[in-house]
Amino acid sequence: MKEQLNQILSAALAEVKAAASQQTLEAARVKFLGKKGELTAILRGMGKLSAEERPAAGQLANQVRAQIEQALEQAQVNLAEAVVAHKLASETIDVTMPGQKISLGKRHPLQTVLHQLYDIFTGMGFSIAEGPEIEYDYYNFEALNIPKNHPARDTQDTFYINDNIVLRTQTSGMQVRVMEQQKPPIRIIAPGRVYRSDAVDATHSPVFHQIEGLVVDKGITMGDLKGSLEVFAKRLYGEDTGVRFRPHHFPFTEPSAEMDVTCFKCHGKGCPLCKGEGYIEILGCGMVHPKVLRGCGIDPEVYSGFAFGVGLERIVMQRYKIDDMRLFYENDLRFLAQF
């Protein structure tokens, strides 16, 4: 048995010394000191020894165990130190070297102009109202005086989830939601993403952004509408900006108009961009239809109001002289870094 114990000690010390990782070291421990280890098997067989041999054999076995355990502990310390030394060598930072430049992001041009619009309209007393992009057909069409089978739906064809739920084609639904929940006076803008099944080209996209405005109070007139929008145009494009209103038709306003501003390229002289007119259309507007007010529980005999809707992309394109809407969505840093 003495010879077996010495052989086990030599083999164990050799494997512990050769262990290059915690995994191999643990395997050596289990091999020799585990429940089914070689030394454990020897100790279980000591009962077969005579009473005279047993004390000496037991003492030797304990010495072997102690030496193996000591070698294991020292090997664990050595491996831990080696790991720390490797990290220090591989992760050394030379504080004298110049650091890497961190590129800071910028606000997207659409967001830049949107926040400018927030400043303009909140300065005029408007608050900001936000609502769902997945909208009920009622709020998107019917409550705005556009019943089913109305021809106006053809120009605002959208993405239907079912017969009663659509991806909103306009943020005008927020006007109805606000009028249902809040009684006059009301003065809000409703910005957000809208969807229409338009083919993608330089001036159209199936996804774009719109800003709706609504004012409802006693004695609101078309003069208030024109004055408010003229202030908006001059603050956005400059005090020398001219505006004009042309009669138009929208189902949810009466009377209705489209508003033009002087062409940013020719400044009203006429050019190919504005087709020689000197003006470019930027938004639609009008007095809120009495039927829309009545449907929201507001008496049109007592209150009146005006509404307008403007496409954010169109404003930004005019602001920065951009001729292709697709540039806003392609995430090309060469384009975005200019703003």
Backbone hydrogen bonds in HBPLUS format (Angstrom, degrees):
<---DONOR---> <-ACCEPTOR-->    atom                        ^
c    i                          cat <-CA-CA->   ^        H-A-AA   ^      H-
h    n   atom  resd res      DA  || num        DHA   H-A  angle D-A-AA Bond
n    s   type  num  typ     dist DA aas  dist angle  dist       angle   num
A0005-LEU N   A0001-MET O   2.90 MM   4  6.21 158.6  1.94 155.0 160.3     1
A0006-ASN N   A0002-LYS O   3.08 MM   4  6.32 158.8  2.12 147.7 153.0     2
A0007-GLN N   A0003-GLU O   3.03 MM   4  6.25 153.2  2.10 145.0 152.3     3
A0008-ILE N   A0004-GLN O   2.91 MM   4  6.18 158.2  1.96 150.0 155.9     4
A0009-LEU N   A0005-LEU O   2.94 MM   4  6.17 159.0  1.98 149.2 154.8     5
A0010-SER N   A0006-ASN O   3.01 MM   4  6.22 163.1  2.04 148.3 152.1     6
A0011-ALA N   A0007-GLN O   2.96 MM   4  6.17 166.3  1.98 151.9 155.8     7
A0012-ALA N   A0008-ILE O   2.86 MM   4  5.96 160.0  1.90 150.7 156.8     8
A0013-LEU N   A0009-LEU O   2.95 MM   4  6.08 168.4  1.96 152.7 155.8     9
A0014-ALA N   A0010-SER O   3.04 MM   4  6.18 152.8  2.12 143.7 151.3    10
A0015-GLU N   A0011-ALA O   3.04 MM   4  6.28 158.5  2.09 148.7 153.7    11
A0016-VAL N   A0012-ALA O   2.90 MM   4  6.09 162.0  1.93 154.9 160.3    12
A0017-LYS N   A0013-LEU O   3.01 MM   4  6.06 158.4  2.06 141.5 147.5    13
A0018-ALA N   A0014-ALA O   3.08 MM   4  6.23 144.0  2.21 138.6 148.0    14
A0019-ALA N   A0015-GLU O   3.03 MM   4  6.10 119.0  2.41 138.4 152.4    15
A0019-ALA N   A0016-VAL O   3.26 MM   3  5.21 148.1  2.37  97.1 106.3    16
A0025-LEU N   A0021-SER O   3.04 MM   4  6.23 154.1  2.11 148.2 156.2    17
A0026-GLU N   A0022-GLN O   2.92 MM   4  6.05 154.9  1.99 143.5 149.8    18
A0027-ALA N   A0023-GLN O   3.00 MM   4  6.27 149.8  2.10 142.7 151.3    19
A0028-ALA N   A0024-THR O   3.06 MM   4  6.32 148.3  2.16 140.8 148.2    20
A0029-ARG N   A0025-LEU O   3.06 MM   4  6.39 153.8  2.13 145.9 152.9    21
A0030-VAL N   A0026-GLU O   3.03 MM   4  6.29 164.4  2.06 152.7 155.9    22
A0031-LYS N   A0027-ALA O   2.98 MM   4  6.10 153.1  2.05 142.0 149.9    23
A0032-PHE N   A0028-ALA O   3.18 MM   4  6.38 150.9  2.27 148.2 153.2    24
A0033-LEU N   A0029-ARG O   2.73 MM   4  5.47 160.5  1.76 155.0 162.0    25
A0034-GLY N   A0030-VAL O   3.10 MM   4  4.15 139.3  2.28 107.6 113.0    26
A0038-GLU N   A0031-LYS O   3.03 MM   7  6.56 151.1  2.11 143.2 145.5    27
A0039-LEU N   A0032-PHE O   3.13 MM   7  5.50 145.9  2.25 133.5 143.3    28
A0037-GLY N   A0034-GLY O   2.89 MM   3  4.52 163.8  1.91 105.6 107.1    29
A0041-ALA N   A0037-GLY O   3.05 MM   4  6.29 149.2  2.15 145.3 153.3    30
A0042-ILE N   A0038-GLU O   3.24 MM   4  6.56 148.3  2.35 142.5 150.2    31
A0043-LEU N   A0039-LEU O   3.03 MM   4  6.37 159.8  2.07 153.1 158.2    32
A0044-ARG N   A0040-THR O   3.05 MM   4  6.30 150.7  2.14 146.4 153.9    33
A0045-GLY N   A0042-ILE O   3.05 MM   3  5.21 135.1  2.26  99.3 112.0    34
A0046-MET N   A0043-LEU O   3.27 MM   3  5.39 167.6  2.29 107.2 110.4    35
A0048-LYS N   A0045-GLY O   3.25 MM   3  5.91 164.1  2.27 115.8 120.1    36
A0049-LEU N   A0046-MET O   3.09 MM   3  5.44 161.9  2.12 111.4 117.1    37
A0054-ARG N   A0050-SER O   3.08 MM   4  6.12 146.1  2.20 152.1 161.2    38
A0057-ALA N   A0053-GLU O   3.09 MM   4  6.20 166.2  2.11 160.6 165.0    39
A0058-GLY N   A0054-ARG O   2.87 MM   4  5.95 159.1  1.92 154.5 160.3    40
A0059-GLN N   A0055-PRO O   2.95 MM   4  6.16 158.6  2.00 148.9 154.3    41
A0060-LEU N   A0056-ALA O   3.02 MM   4  6.25 161.4  2.05 148.9 153.6    42
A0061-ALA N   A0057-ALA O   2.92 MM   4  6.12 157.2  1.97 147.8 154.4    43
A0062-ASN N   A0058-GLY O   3.01 MM   4  6.23 154.1  2.08 147.4 153.5    44
A0063-GLN N   A0059-GLN O   3.07 MM   4  6.34 151.9  2.15 144.3 152.1    45
A0064-VAL N   A0060-LEU O   2.94 MM   4  6.26 155.2  2.00 149.8 156.5    46
A0065-ARG N   A0061-ALA O   2.97 MM   4  6.22 162.1  2.00 148.0 152.5    47
A0066-ALA N   A0062-ASN O   2.90 MM   4  6.08 163.1  1.93 147.7 152.5    48
A0067-GLN N   A0063-GLN O   2.96 MM   4  6.19 156.4  2.01 147.6 153.6    49
A0068-ILE N   A0064-VAL O   2.97 MM   4  6.21 158.4  2.02 150.9 157.0    50
A0069-GLU N   A0065-ARG O   2.85 MM   4  6.09 165.2  1.87 157.0 161.1    51
A0070-GLN N   A0066-ALA O   2.93 MM   4  6.05 156.8  1.98 145.1 151.7    52
A0071-ALA N   A0067-GLN O   2.95 MM   4  6.13 153.4  2.02 142.1 149.3    53
A0072-LEU N   A0068-ILE O   2.91 MM   4  6.19 150.7  2.00 147.4 155.8    54
A0073-GLU N   A0069-GLU O   2.97 MM   4  6.25 160.5  2.01 150.9 155.3    55
A0074-GLN N   A0070-GLN O   3.03 MM   4  6.24 165.6  2.05 149.7 153.5    56
A0075-ALA N   A0071-ALA O   2.95 MM   4  6.06 151.8  2.03 141.9 150.0    57
A0076-GLN N   A0072-LEU O   2.96 MM   4  6.22 150.8  2.04 148.4 155.9    58
A0077-VAL N   A0073-GLU O   3.08 MM   4  6.40 157.3  2.14 149.4 154.9    59
A0078-ASN N   A0074-GLN O   2.95 MM   4  6.23 158.1  2.00 146.7 152.9    60
A0079-LEU N   A0075-ALA O   2.92 MM   4  6.12 157.7  1.97 147.9 153.5    61
A0080-ALA N   A0076-GLN O   3.01 MM   4  6.18 161.6  2.04 148.9 153.7    62
A0081-GLU N   A0077-VAL O   3.01 MM   4  6.22 159.6  2.05 149.9 155.4    63
A0082-ALA N   A0078-ASN O   2.95 MM   4  6.13 147.9  2.05 141.6 150.9    64
A0083-VAL N   A0079-LEU O   2.97 MM   4  6.27 150.3  2.06 148.5 155.8    65
A0084-VAL N   A0080-ALA O   3.12 MM   4  6.41 162.4  2.16 149.3 153.2    66
A0085-ALA N   A0081-GLU O   2.91 MM   4  6.11 162.0  1.94 148.6 154.0    67
A0086-HIS N   A0082-ALA O   2.92 MM   4  6.09 151.6  2.00 143.5 151.1    68
A0087-LYS N   A0083-VAL O   3.02 MM   4  6.29 158.3  2.06 149.7 155.0    69
A0088-LEU N   A0084-VAL O   2.94 MM   4  6.19 161.5  1.97 153.6 158.7    70
A0089-ALA N   A0085-ALA O   2.99 MM   4  6.16 149.7  2.08 141.2 149.4    71
A0090-SER N   A0086-HIS O   2.86 MM   4  6.02 157.6  1.91 150.5 156.8    72
A0091-GLU N   A0087-LYS O   2.78 MM   4  5.56 147.8  1.88 147.8 154.6    73
A0097-MET N   A0094-ASP O   3.06 MM   3  5.73 165.7  2.08 119.6 124.0    74
A0111-GLN N   A0108-HIS O   2.89 MM   3  5.21 116.3  2.31 106.7 122.6    75
A0112-THR N   A0108-HIS O   2.85 MM   4  6.15 153.2  1.92 156.2 165.2    76
A0113-VAL N   A0109-PRO O   3.11 MM   4  6.28 169.2  2.12 150.5 151.1    77
A0114-LEU N   A0110-LEU O   2.96 MM   4  6.06 153.1  2.03 141.1 149.8    78
A0115-HIS N   A0111-GLN O   2.96 MM   4  6.11 159.2  2.00 148.7 152.1    79
A0116-GLN N   A0112-THR O   3.19 MM   4  6.48 141.7  2.34 136.6 147.3    80
A0116-GLN N   A0113-VAL O   3.05 MM   3  4.90 119.9  2.42  91.4 107.3    81
A0117-LEU N   A0113-VAL O   2.89 MM   4  6.25 149.8  1.98 150.2 158.5    82
A0118-TYR N   A0114-LEU O   2.91 MM   4  6.28 149.0  2.00 144.5 153.8    83
A0119-ASP N   A0115-HIS O   3.04 MM   4  6.30 158.0  2.09 141.8 146.5    84
A0120-ILE N   A0116-GLN O   2.99 MM   4  6.31 156.4  2.04 146.5 152.9    85
A0121-PHE N   A0117-LEU O   2.90 MM   4  6.10 176.9  1.90 160.6 160.4    86
A0122-THR N   A0118-TYR O   2.82 MM   4  5.79 163.5  1.84 153.3 159.0    87
A0123-GLY N   A0119-ASP O   3.05 MM   4  5.88 143.8  2.19 132.5 142.0    88
A0124-MET N   A0121-PHE O   2.95 MM   3  4.95 140.1  2.12  95.9 108.2    89
A0126-PHE N   A0121-PHE O   2.96 MM   5  5.39 162.7  1.99 145.9 141.0    90
A0125-GLY N   A0122-THR O   3.06 MM   3  4.99 160.7  2.10 103.2 107.1    91
A0127-SER N   A0187-ARG O   2.99 MM  60  6.47 151.5  2.08 141.0 147.1    92
A0189-ILE N   A0127-SER O   2.87 MM  62  6.30 146.9  1.98 161.9 171.7    93
A0129-ALA N   A0189-ILE O   2.86 MM  60  6.10 165.9  1.88 163.6 166.3    94
A0168-ARG N   A0133-GLU O   2.96 MM  35  5.66 168.2  1.97 164.5 168.1    95
A0135-GLU N   A0166-VAL O   2.77 MM  31  5.45 146.4  1.89 168.2 174.6    96
A0166-VAL N   A0135-GLU O   2.80 MM  31  5.45 169.1  1.81 168.2 170.3    97
A0140-ASN N   A0136-TYR O   3.07 MM   4  6.30 161.1  2.10 155.1 161.2    98
A0137-ASP N   A0164-ASN O   2.76 MM  27  5.03 159.8  1.80 131.9 133.5    99
A0141-PHE N   A0137-ASP O   2.84 MM   4  5.67 151.2  1.93 145.9 151.6   100
A0142-GLU N   A0137-ASP O   3.35 MM   5  6.71 148.0  2.46 139.0 144.8   101
A0143-ALA N   A0138-TYR O   2.68 MM   5  5.58 174.6  1.68 160.0 158.5   102
A0144-LEU N   A0141-PHE O   2.93 MM   3  5.31 144.3  2.06 111.2 122.6   103
A0146-ILE N   A0141-PHE O   3.05 MM   5  4.89 141.8  2.20 133.1 133.5   104
A0145-ASN N   A0142-GLU O   3.10 MM   3  5.36 140.7  2.26 120.3 117.6   105
A0150-HIS N   A0147-PRO O   3.10 MM   3  5.57 142.7  2.24 137.7 136.0   106
A0153-ARG N   A0150-HIS O   3.06 MM   3  5.87 161.6  2.10 124.0 128.9   107
A0154-ASP N   A0151-PRO O   3.01 MM   3  5.59 147.5  2.11 114.0 122.5   108
A0156-GLN N   A0153-ARG O   3.06 MM   3  5.04 146.3  2.18  98.8 109.2   109
A0197-SER N   A0157-ASP O   3.11 MM  40  6.00 163.9  2.14 138.0 142.2   110
A0167-LEU N   A0159-PHE O   2.97 MM   8  5.56 154.9  2.04 156.7 164.9   111
A0161-ILE N   A0165-ILE O   2.88 MM   4  5.46 159.5  1.92 143.1 148.9   112
A0162-ASN N   A0165-ILE O   3.29 MM   3  5.35 163.4  2.32 140.6 141.4   113
A0195-TYR N   A0168-ARG O   2.81 MM  27  5.94 163.8  1.84 154.8 160.4   114
A0174-MET N   A0171-THR O   3.04 MM   3  5.80 154.8  2.11 118.4 124.4   115
A0175-GLN N   A0172-SER O   2.83 MM   3  5.34 142.8  1.97 112.5 123.3   116
A0177-ARG N   A0173-GLY O   3.06 MM   4  6.40 164.3  2.09 150.2 154.6   117
A0178-VAL N   A0174-MET O   2.91 MM   4  5.99 161.2  1.94 145.1 149.7   118
A0179-MET N   A0175-GLN O   2.96 MM   4  6.17 163.7  1.98 148.3 153.2   119
A0180-GLU N   A0176-VAL O   2.91 MM   4  6.10 145.2  2.04 150.7 159.9   120
A0181-GLN N   A0177-ARG O   3.24 MM   4  6.42 142.6  2.39 139.2 148.1   121
A0181-GLN N   A0178-VAL O   3.10 MM   3  5.21 125.7  2.41  97.9 111.7   122
A0182-GLN N   A0178-VAL O   2.73 MM   4  5.67 140.7  1.88 156.3 167.1   123
A0186-ILE N   A0216-VAL O   2.87 MM  30  5.01 159.1  1.92 147.9 153.3   124
A0216-VAL N   A0186-ILE O   2.91 MM  30  5.01 156.5  1.96 135.4 140.5   125
A0188-ILE N   A0214-LEU O   2.91 MM  26  5.40 154.7  1.98 153.5 160.9   126
A0214-LEU N   A0188-ILE O   2.85 MM  26  5.40 154.6  1.91 162.9 162.4   127
A0190-ALA N   A0212-GLU O   2.63 MM  22  4.91 154.1  1.69 141.5 149.3   128
A0212-GLU N   A0190-ALA O   3.09 MM  22  4.91 170.6  2.09 121.1 122.7   129
A0192-GLY N   A0210-GLN O   3.00 MM  18  5.71 130.2  2.26 154.0 166.9   130
A0210-GLN N   A0192-GLY O   2.92 MM  18  5.71 164.8  1.94 166.0 168.0   131
A0194-VAL N   A0208-PHE O   2.78 MM  14  5.61 167.7  1.80 161.3 163.9   132
A0208-PHE N   A0194-VAL O   3.13 MM  14  5.61 162.5  2.16 148.3 153.5   133
A0196-ARG N   A0206-PRO O   3.01 MM  10  4.86 154.0  2.08 125.0 133.1   134
A0198-ASP N   A0196-ARG O   2.76 MM   2  5.53 140.6  1.92 102.3  91.8   135
A0201-ASP N   A0204-HIS O   3.13 MM   3  5.22 167.7  2.15 133.9 134.3   136
A0325-MET N   A0202-ALA O   2.69 MM 123  5.23 178.6  1.69 141.0 140.8   137
A0312-LEU N   A0209-HIS O   2.96 MM 103  5.41 151.4  2.04 127.8 136.0   138
A0211-ILE N   A0310-VAL O   2.85 MM  99  5.31 155.1  1.92 153.9 162.3   139
A0310-VAL N   A0211-ILE O   2.93 MM  99  5.31 158.9  1.98 140.8 147.0   140
A0213-GLY N   A0308-PHE O   2.71 MM  95  5.10 152.7  1.79 153.1 155.0   141
A0308-PHE N   A0213-GLY O   3.09 MM  95  5.10 148.9  2.19 130.3 134.0   142
A0215-VAL N   A0306-PHE O   2.92 MM  91  5.42 154.6  1.98 162.1 166.7   143
A0306-PHE N   A0215-VAL O   2.88 MM  91  5.42 136.5  2.07 142.4 156.0   144
A0217-ASP N   A0304-SER O   2.97 MM  87  5.85 161.3  2.01 175.9 174.2   145
A0304-SER N   A0217-ASP O   3.05 MM  87  5.85 175.6  2.05 151.7 151.1   146
A0224-ASP N   A0221-THR O   3.07 MM   3  5.34 128.7  2.34 100.9 112.9   147
A0225-LEU N   A0221-THR O   3.32 MM   4  6.77 153.2  2.40 143.1 150.0   148
A0226-LYS N   A0222-MET O   2.95 MM   4  6.25 168.5  1.97 155.4 156.9   149
A0227-GLY N   A0223-GLY O   2.93 MM   4  6.01 161.8  1.96 145.6 151.4   150
A0228-SER N   A0224-ASP O   2.96 MM   4  6.01 162.9  1.99 147.3 152.0   151
A0229-LEU N   A0225-LEU O   3.05 MM   4  6.22 168.3  2.07 155.7 158.7   152
A0230-GLU N   A0226-LYS O   2.95 MM   4  6.00 145.6  2.07 143.0 152.4   153
A0231-VAL N   A0227-GLY O   3.09 MM   4  6.29 157.8  2.14 146.1 151.4   154
A0232-PHE N   A0228-SER O   3.03 MM   4  6.31 158.2  2.08 145.1 151.4   155
A0233-ALA N   A0229-LEU O   2.96 MM   4  6.15 161.7  1.99 144.9 148.9   156
A0234-LYS N   A0230-GLU O   3.01 MM   4  6.19 164.3  2.03 151.5 155.4   157
A0235-ARG N   A0231-VAL O   2.99 MM   4  6.13 155.8  2.05 151.2 157.6   158
A0236-LEU N   A0232-PHE O   3.05 MM   4  6.18 143.3  2.19 143.9 153.9   159
A0237-TYR N   A0233-ALA O   2.84 MM   4  5.86 170.2  1.85 154.8 157.9   160
A0238-GLY N   A0234-LYS O   2.80 MM   4  4.69 136.8  1.98 121.0 130.5   161
A0241-THR N   A0238-GLY O   3.09 MM   3  5.64 160.6  2.13 121.5 123.4   162
A0262-THR N   A0242-GLY O   3.01 MM  20  5.29 138.6  2.18 144.7 147.0   163
A0244-ARG N   A0260-ASP O   3.03 MM  16  5.26 147.2  2.14 137.1 141.1   164
A0260-ASP N   A0244-ARG O   2.82 MM  16  5.26 165.8  1.84 158.1 163.0   165
A0246-ARG N   A0258-GLU O   2.87 MM  12  5.24 159.8  1.91 151.0 157.9   166
A0258-GLU N   A0246-ARG O   2.81 MM  12  5.24 151.7  1.89 147.4 157.0   167
A0248-HIS N   A0256-SER O   3.15 MM   8  5.21 155.2  2.22 116.7 114.0   168
A0253-THR N   A0250-PHE O   3.31 MM   3  5.56 169.9  2.32 112.3 115.3   169
A0289-HIS N   A0252-PHE O   2.96 MM  37  5.24 168.3  1.97 130.3 126.7   170
A0254-GLU N   A0287-MET O   2.64 MM  33  5.26 152.2  1.71 152.7 159.3   171
A0287-MET N   A0255-PRO O   2.98 MM  32  5.74 150.6  2.07 160.8 169.2   172
A0257-ALA N   A0285-CYS O   2.79 MM  28  5.33 159.1  1.84 148.1 145.6   173
A0285-CYS N   A0257-ALA O   2.79 MM  28  5.33 158.8  1.83 163.6 161.9   174
A0259-MET N   A0283-LEU O   2.87 MM  24  5.49 163.8  1.89 151.8 157.3   175
A0282-ILE N   A0259-MET O   3.00 MM  23  6.20 170.3  2.01 164.4 163.4   176
A0261-VAL N   A0280-ILE O   2.89 MM  19  5.47 158.4  1.94 145.3 146.2   177
A0280-ILE N   A0261-VAL O   2.79 MM  19  5.47 156.3  1.84 156.0 162.9   178
A0263-CYS N   A0278-GLY O   2.85 MM  15  5.30 165.3  1.87 127.5 129.0   179
A0267-HIS N   A0263-CYS O   2.75 MM   4  5.01 133.6  1.97 136.8 147.1   180
A0269-LYS N   A0266-CYS O   3.32 MM   3  5.36 162.8  2.35 104.1 109.2   181
A0276-GLY N   A0271-CYS O   2.78 MM   5  4.69 157.2  1.83 144.6 141.3   182
A0275-LYS N   A0272-PRO O   3.18 MM   3  4.63 155.3  2.25  93.0  99.4   183
A0277-GLU N   A0274-CYS O   3.16 MM   3  5.65 168.5  2.17 116.0 118.6   184
A0284-GLY N   A0309-GLY O   3.17 MM  25  5.54 159.0  2.22 156.0 157.3   185
A0309-GLY N   A0284-GLY O   2.89 MM  25  5.54 156.6  1.94 159.2 162.6   186
A0286-GLY N   A0307-ALA O   2.99 MM  21  5.68 137.4  2.18 164.1 164.3   187
A0307-ALA N   A0286-GLY O   2.87 MM  21  5.68 161.5  1.90 168.0 173.9   188
A0288-VAL N   A0305-GLY O   2.78 MM  17  5.35 152.6  1.86 123.7 133.0   189
A0292-VAL N   A0289-HIS O   2.94 MM   3  5.36 128.4  2.21 110.6 123.7   190
A0293-LEU N   A0289-HIS O   3.20 MM   4  6.63 158.7  2.25 154.8 160.9   191
A0294-ARG N   A0290-PRO O   2.87 MM   4  6.06 166.7  1.88 154.4 158.2   192
A0295-GLY N   A0291-LYS O   2.99 MM   4  6.09 152.7  2.06 139.7 146.9   193
A0296-CYS N   A0293-LEU O   3.06 MM   3  5.28 140.8  2.22 101.7 113.1   194
A0298-ILE N   A0293-LEU O   2.93 MM   5  5.10 161.3  1.97 147.3 143.2   195
A0297-GLY N   A0294-ARG O   3.07 MM   3  5.17 162.1  2.11 109.9 112.4   196
A0302-VAL N   A0299-ASP O   3.03 MM   3  5.52 154.3  2.10 112.5 120.2   197
A0303-TYR N   A0299-ASP O   2.94 MM   4  6.10 171.3  1.95 162.2 165.1   198
A0315-ILE N   A0311-GLY O   3.28 MM   4  6.62 157.7  2.33 151.0 156.5   199
A0316-VAL N   A0312-LEU O   2.97 MM   4  6.28 164.4  2.00 159.0 163.3   200
A0317-MET N   A0313-GLU O   2.85 MM   4  6.03 159.5  1.90 151.9 157.8   201
A0318-GLN N   A0314-ARG O   3.09 MM   4  6.30 156.4  2.15 143.9 149.7   202
A0319-ARG N   A0315-ILE O   2.80 MM   4  5.99 149.3  1.89 145.5 155.6   203
A0320-TYR N   A0316-VAL O   2.93 MM   4  6.07 162.5  1.96 156.2 157.8   204
A0321-LYS N   A0317-MET O   2.84 MM   4  5.43 107.3  2.38 133.1 147.2   205
A0322-ILE N   A0317-MET O   2.86 MM   5  4.51 153.3  1.93 129.7 137.4   206
A0327-LEU N   A0324-ASP O   3.27 MM   3  6.03 160.4  2.31 118.2 122.8   207
A0328-PHE N   A0325-MET O   3.07 MM   3  5.91 157.4  2.12 123.9 128.8   208
A0329-TYR N   A0326-ARG O   3.10 MM   3  5.59 148.8  2.20 112.7 120.6   209
A0335-PHE N   A0332-ASP O   2.94 MM   3  5.51 138.4  2.12 112.6 123.3   210
A0336-LEU N   A0332-ASP O   2.99 MM   4  6.31 167.2  2.01 154.2 157.2   211
A0337-ALA N   A0333-LEU O   2.87 MM   4  5.50 157.5  1.92 140.0 144.8   212
A0338-GLN N   A0335-PHE O   3.27 MM   3  5.89 163.2  2.30 114.5 119.6   213
A0339-PHE N   A0336-LEU O   3.21 MM   3  5.98 171.8  2.21 123.5 125.9   214
